[in-house]
């Protein structure tokens, strides 16, 4: 499932809307970047916990629940965001946090990410580095390797 959050949360799609990997990748390509607005990150995380990983929306029992949070701004409500992330982790959702830009609160991103931080926090300079995520996620999460979580 994909959520877009700025001033409001919008669920773009659920994984059970598609039957092939190609369909999911096409849907991801069609998601538009939301320009400036209030980053209500806590609302997106809460929606993810309440609905995004429900079986009705495509979650499967016995399978990992991994959320990748991409943000290019500090959240509007950092305390609420940290609490929402804790609720997500308490429901066995692994939180991978990807910060894009220099307008970030590193402490907040660190609090959102699951442990170990070196596997679950990625900082990118800008959106042109998004393609690097595939490599980083494979080696940090699947291979269990830790690197510095600072920018590439």
Backbone bond lengths (Angstrom), bond angles and torsions (degrees), N, CA, C in turn:
res aa  C-N    CA-C-N  psi(-1)  N-CA   C-N-CA  omega(-1)  CA-C   N-CA-C  phi
1 X - - - 1.427 - - 1.517 108.44 -
2 X 1.289 116.07 150.45 1.455 121.51 -178.56 1.517 108.20 -129.01
3 X 1.334 115.19 131.52 1.450 121.51 177.01 1.515 108.34 -118.21
4 X 1.311 116.34 143.07 1.450 122.01 172.54 1.511 106.34 -117.19
5 X 1.324 116.23 130.51 1.457 119.77 -176.79 1.509 109.75 -129.56
6 X 1.266 115.46 131.54 1.451 122.97 169.62 1.512 104.07 -142.31
7 X 1.313 118.06 -108.03 1.454 119.62 175.40 1.520 111.14 -74.23
8 X 1.343 116.73 -25.81 1.462 121.01 176.90 1.525 108.73 -140.44
9 X 1.312 115.47 162.70 1.462 121.32 -178.60 1.520 108.71 -95.16
10 X 1.302 116.13 133.45 1.464 121.58 176.82 1.520 108.27 -128.69
11 X 1.331 116.38 121.37 1.464 119.74 176.34 1.518 107.13 -84.31
12 X 1.327 116.88 116.80 1.460 122.53 -176.58 1.525 111.79 -75.75
13 X 1.335 116.76 -45.77 1.461 119.71 177.62 1.524 109.47 -165.95
14 X 1.314 114.79 162.15 1.467 122.16 173.47 1.520 108.37 -109.18
15 X 1.309 116.35 155.19 1.460 119.71 -176.52 1.524 112.47 -65.60
16 X 1.331 117.99 -25.83 1.462 118.51 -179.66 1.532 112.85 -79.39
17 X 1.335 117.16 4.73 1.465 120.81 173.95 1.524 111.68 -78.79
18 X 1.336 117.38 -10.16 1.458 121.30 -173.10 1.519 110.41 -132.70
19 X 1.324 115.22 156.20 1.465 119.73 179.25 1.523 113.03 -116.19
20 X 1.331 117.57 -10.72 1.464 119.73 -179.24 1.530 110.53 -128.22
21 X 1.297 114.34 156.65 1.466 121.01 175.71 1.524 110.40 -60.36
22 X 1.316 116.85 -39.94 1.473 121.17 -179.27 1.524 110.89 -60.68
23 X 1.343 117.19 -38.86 1.461 120.50 178.73 1.530 111.54 -65.25
24 X 1.333 116.29 -40.67 1.466 120.38 178.67 1.523 109.88 -64.76
25 X 1.328 116.89 -45.38 1.464 120.25 -179.47 1.522 111.48 -62.84
26 X 1.319 117.19 -38.40 1.470 120.75 177.38 1.526 109.93 -64.47
27 X 1.327 116.90 -42.96 1.469 120.57 178.87 1.525 110.68 -62.80
28 X 1.322 117.29 -38.91 1.466 120.49 177.47 1.525 110.39 -63.90
29 X 1.317 116.89 -41.48 1.465 120.54 178.56 1.521 111.76 -61.88
30 X 1.329 116.80 -30.19 1.463 121.59 -176.92 1.525 113.82 -81.72
31 X 1.340 117.48 -10.24 1.463 120.20 179.58 1.524 108.52 -72.09
32 X 1.315 115.51 128.06 1.461 120.32 -178.46 1.520 110.79 -93.75
33 X 1.330 115.43 140.88 1.457 121.93 176.24 1.521 108.62 -67.02
34 X 1.316 116.08 132.94 1.458 121.23 179.25 1.522 107.80 -89.28
35 X 1.316 115.55 124.18 1.460 120.23 179.10 1.520 110.69 -74.16
36 X 1.289 115.66 179.98 1.460 124.04 -173.28 1.518 113.42 -40.42
37 X 1.282 112.90 144.59 1.459 123.06 179.58 1.511 106.62 172.83
38 X 1.300 116.11 179.18 1.458 119.04 176.39 1.517 108.52 -71.42
39 X 1.310 116.56 130.07 1.460 120.87 178.85 1.526 108.29 -85.96
40 X 1.317 115.77 91.97 1.459 121.53 178.68 1.527 109.48 -87.76
41 X 1.306 115.09 61.28 1.457 122.02 -175.08 1.519 111.38 -59.28
42 X 1.314 116.86 -38.22 1.471 120.08 -179.25 1.525 111.21 -60.52
43 X 1.330 117.67 -36.84 1.463 120.23 179.63 1.525 111.20 -67.31
44 X 1.328 116.61 -38.89 1.469 120.45 178.25 1.526 110.64 -65.33
45 X 1.319 116.99 -42.67 1.464 119.68 179.62 1.523 110.23 -65.80
46 X 1.329 117.19 -42.47 1.467 119.55 178.45 1.527 111.27 -62.11
47 X 1.330 118.03 -41.01 1.468 121.09 177.93 1.525 110.17 -62.94
48 X 1.310 116.33 -39.40 1.457 121.58 177.40 1.520 110.72 -59.93
49 X 1.331 116.82 -46.04 1.463 121.55 -178.84 1.530 110.35 -66.60
50 X 1.324 117.18 -45.86 1.464 121.35 -174.89 1.529 113.04 -73.16
51 X 1.311 117.59 -39.74 1.463 120.52 -172.02 1.519 115.15 -126.85
52 X 1.309 116.91 -34.67 1.460 120.40 -171.90 1.511 114.05 -61.39
53 X 1.317 116.91 -40.29 1.457 120.28 -178.64 1.520 112.51 -103.11
54 X 1.311 116.64 27.99 1.461 119.71 175.49 1.531 108.93 -81.59
55 X 1.321 116.09 151.99 1.460 119.76 178.24 1.523 110.61 -62.53
56 X 1.322 117.28 -32.40 1.467 120.88 179.22 1.527 111.50 -62.43
57 X 1.338 116.87 -24.66 1.463 121.04 -178.41 1.524 112.91 -106.25
58 X 1.323 117.02 15.08 1.456 119.77 172.14 1.511 116.92 113.35
59 X 1.325 118.98 -6.80 1.467 119.83 177.84 1.530 108.99 -69.84
60 X 1.334 115.51 145.38 1.460 119.89 -179.33 1.519 109.84 -118.59
61 X 1.325 115.83 135.96 1.465 120.83 177.98 1.519 109.55 -59.17
62 X 1.321 115.14 141.10 1.451 120.36 176.45 1.518 114.88 80.55
63 X 1.327 118.18 1.89 1.461 121.38 178.97 1.520 109.56 -110.91
64 X 1.311 115.44 150.82 1.458 121.37 179.91 1.509 110.99 -61.50
65 X 1.309 114.84 146.49 1.459 121.87 175.03 1.533 106.13 -115.74
66 X 1.313 114.98 106.57 1.461 120.72 -176.09 1.521 108.62 -120.14
67 X 1.317 116.23 123.08 1.462 122.28 177.87 1.525 108.73 -108.04
68 X 1.309 116.09 134.61 1.465 121.24 175.44 1.522 106.72 -112.96
69 X 1.311 115.53 113.42 1.457 122.12 -179.87 1.522 108.54 -98.33
70 X 1.324 117.00 114.49 1.459 121.88 175.46 1.515 107.62 -103.54
71 X 1.316 116.44 128.77 1.457 119.80 178.89 1.521 110.26 -142.18
72 X 1.338 115.17 144.29 1.452 120.00 176.85 1.521 110.64 -119.58
73 X 1.335 115.93 21.05 1.452 119.90 -178.99 1.521 109.40 -156.55
74 X 1.302 115.77 160.77 1.457 120.39 173.18 1.519 108.20 -72.59
75 X 1.310 116.15 149.24 1.458 118.28 179.49 1.524 110.24 -73.98
76 X 1.308 114.32 155.64 1.462 121.49 178.75 1.525 110.61 -68.20
77 X 1.314 116.64 -32.93 1.463 122.55 -175.35 1.528 109.24 -131.12
78 X 1.343 117.67 79.39 1.464 119.99 -173.73 1.530 114.32 -58.84
79 X 1.320 118.08 -39.08 1.471 119.50 -179.70 1.523 110.74 -63.93
80 X 1.335 116.72 -44.19 1.464 120.75 179.04 1.529 110.70 -65.67
81 X 1.323 116.78 -35.02 1.461 121.02 178.93 1.522 110.79 -65.22
82 X 1.321 116.94 -44.08 1.466 121.04 178.90 1.525 110.15 -63.07
83 X 1.334 117.28 -40.90 1.468 120.55 178.42 1.530 111.29 -66.53
84 X 1.326 117.22 -40.56 1.461 120.75 178.02 1.528 110.42 -62.68
85 X 1.318 117.20 -41.29 1.464 121.06 178.49 1.525 110.72 -64.11
86 X 1.318 117.35 -38.52 1.471 120.90 177.02 1.530 110.07 -63.07
87 X 1.337 116.96 -40.82 1.471 120.27 177.20 1.533 110.23 -62.34
88 X 1.322 116.59 -39.89 1.469 120.27 178.46 1.527 109.98 -62.35
89 X 1.313 116.52 -48.16 1.470 119.70 -179.83 1.530 110.94 -63.92
90 X 1.343 117.39 -34.40 1.466 121.41 178.16 1.527 112.21 -65.28
91 X 1.322 117.59 -21.10 1.464 121.32 176.98 1.532 110.78 -100.06
92 X 1.325 116.11 21.21 1.466 123.61 176.94 1.520 114.14 65.64
93 X 1.323 116.04 31.60 1.461 120.52 171.73 1.524 107.38 -95.27
94 X 1.314 116.47 124.42 1.462 121.39 175.52 1.519 107.91 -81.21
95 X 1.321 116.39 126.16 1.461 121.65 -177.85 1.524 110.17 -103.28
96 X 1.317 115.72 114.48 1.460 121.84 171.45 1.523 105.92 -101.57
97 X 1.310 116.52 125.44 1.461 121.19 -176.94 1.518 109.30 -110.82
98 X 1.339 115.49 127.62 1.455 121.59 178.95 1.523 107.89 -120.53
99 X 1.319 115.87 112.13 1.457 121.51 177.15 1.515 109.47 -97.23
100 X 1.332 115.62 131.08 1.458 120.91 -176.73 1.528 107.96 -124.90
101 X 1.303 117.67 112.38 1.465 126.28 177.04 1.518 109.34 117.54
102 X 1.308 114.57 -176.64 1.463 120.48 177.99 1.519 111.71 -101.80
103 X 1.324 117.55 -2.13 1.461 122.12 -177.43 1.530 110.09 -94.07
104 X 1.326 115.57 56.37 1.451 121.31 -174.19 1.526 110.87 -125.53
105 X 1.304 114.89 157.77 1.456 121.63 173.48 1.524 106.34 -106.71
106 X 1.324 117.03 100.61 1.458 121.95 -175.42 1.522 111.83 -59.98
107 X 1.322 117.77 -36.82 1.467 120.29 178.13 1.525 110.41 -61.32
108 X 1.333 116.32 -43.97 1.460 120.65 179.59 1.530 110.89 -63.76
109 X 1.323 117.60 -46.10 1.459 120.90 179.85 1.525 111.28 -61.38
110 X 1.318 116.15 -38.35 1.462 120.78 178.14 1.523 110.81 -64.71
111 X 1.325 117.05 -39.87 1.467 121.29 178.58 1.527 112.16 -67.84
112 X 1.325 117.61 -30.63 1.460 121.22 179.90 1.523 111.10 -73.83
113 X 1.324 117.27 -40.35 1.461 122.66 -173.40 1.526 111.95 -67.22
114 X 1.330 114.97 146.66 1.461 121.41 174.74 1.524 109.82 -72.50
115 X 1.305 115.48 162.85 1.469 121.85 175.35 1.523 109.20 -84.69
116 X 1.314 119.43 149.77 1.454 126.30 -11.98 1.533 111.21 -72.05
117 X 1.307 114.61 141.16 1.459 121.60 -176.48 1.529 111.36 -56.60
118 X 1.314 117.13 -37.68 1.471 120.04 -176.84 1.520 112.48 -63.48
119 X 1.334 118.19 -17.43 1.467 121.48 176.79 1.523 112.63 -98.72
120 X 1.316 117.15 -16.08 1.463 119.75 -169.40 1.528 115.07 -122.38
121 X 1.308 117.95 8.32 1.458 121.46 176.77 1.522 109.27 -129.75
122 X 1.321 115.49 125.04 1.462 122.25 -179.93 1.517 107.56 -127.90
123 X 1.319 116.75 134.04 1.463 121.41 175.75 1.524 109.02 -116.99
124 X 1.320 115.44 128.30 1.454 121.96 178.54 1.517 108.84 -117.86
125 X 1.309 116.33 150.13 1.463 120.65 178.91 1.520 112.12 -71.16
126 X 1.339 116.45 -40.81 1.463 120.70 -178.82 1.524 108.79 -160.37
127 X 1.330 115.93 178.50 1.462 121.21 -174.87 1.523 113.50 -67.66
128 X 1.340 117.80 -16.25 1.465 118.97 178.71 1.525 111.66 -68.22
129 X 1.327 117.43 -15.35 1.463 121.46 -179.36 1.526 113.36 -92.42
130 X 1.317 117.49 4.19 1.468 121.46 -178.10 1.527 112.11 -55.62
131 X 1.319 117.67 -37.03 1.468 120.17 -178.91 1.524 112.09 -59.19
132 X 1.333 117.59 -24.17 1.460 121.04 178.74 1.525 112.26 -68.83
133 X 1.326 117.93 -18.49 1.466 120.72 -177.75 1.517 112.66 -61.24
134 X 1.309 117.60 -38.61 1.461 121.04 -179.46 1.526 110.40 -55.58
135 X 1.307 116.46 -48.26 1.462 122.02 178.81 1.528 110.52 -64.41
136 X 1.329 116.10 -48.69 1.457 119.68 -176.53 1.522 112.51 -63.14
137 X 1.304 117.06 -42.34 1.461 119.43 -179.47 1.523 110.06 -66.30
138 X 1.293 117.38 -41.37 1.463 119.83 179.08 1.525 111.13 -59.50
139 X 1.318 117.17 -48.25 1.450 119.56 -174.78 1.516 113.86 -82.41
140 X 1.280 118.30 -29.86 1.457 119.77 179.17 1.521 111.96 -80.02
141 X 1.300 117.56 -43.71 1.452 121.03 -174.61 1.526 111.43 -92.01
142 X 1.311 116.57 -56.96 1.452 119.55 -174.45 1.519 112.81 -70.95
143 X 1.306 116.52 -37.26 1.455 120.21 -179.37 1.529 112.29 -92.13
144 X 1.322 117.29 -11.20 1.454 121.00 176.99 1.520 114.07 71.04
145 X 1.317 117.95 26.63 1.452 120.90 -177.83 1.531 109.80 -94.51
146 X 1.325 116.21 142.27 1.460 121.56 177.50 1.524 109.85 -107.00
147 X 1.309 113.88 132.44 1.455 121.43 171.83 1.510 106.36 -126.93
148 X 1.295 117.09 172.28 1.456 119.86 172.44 1.503 108.81 -60.34
149 X 1.313 117.87 143.45 1.455 120.48 -179.15 1.513 112.41 -92.89
150 X 1.299 117.48 14.08 1.464 119.43 179.30 1.516 110.27 -85.79
151 X 1.315 115.94 173.98 1.463 121.89 -172.24 1.523 112.17 -55.15
152 X 1.309 113.30 153.09 1.477 121.00 179.52 1.507 110.21 -71.18
